[in-house]
């Protein structure tokens, strides 16, 4: 049975919110309440197993556009 992600009011369940908060805290190395580029890249590597250029992802620009293709 899949875990419930939202409650009856379409809000995150308490359990999911706790899990997401814990994940965030693990990667917010400088404890400033935000993930900087390095922290986002570390998150991407840890969750995807490969390095990702966060700047490209955040800008919504595909690699082809960056390369001029």
Secondary structure, DSSP 8 states (H G I E B T S, - for coil): -----B-TTS-B-HHHHHHHHHHHHHH-TT-SSS--HHHHHHHHHHHHSS---HHHHHHT--HHHHHT-
